[in-house]
Amino acid sequence: MPRIKCPNCNSSNTCRIMYGEPAVDEKLEAEANAGRVHFGGCVVSFDDPNRHCNDCETDFDTKARRSIDEELHGR
């Protein structure tokens, strides 16, 4: 399955954002340290971004507009 690309830098090094107050155990901590999950904080609203770019630190939503290159070339 292809990884979701960042709309800011086009990197595929992205992960989901976890909100709330999760019970952080060794497994979840390892996932965060490996860049497979990003903690978004405990305050949740209806329009919070659901993805995080590990390269440029941008938080974005998977419904975000595609990059201009993707718009022009259909990537």
Secondary structure, DSSP 8 states (H G I E B T S, - for coil): ------TTT--S-EEEEEES-----HHHHHHHHTTSEEEEES---TT---EEETTT--EE-TTS---HHHHHH--
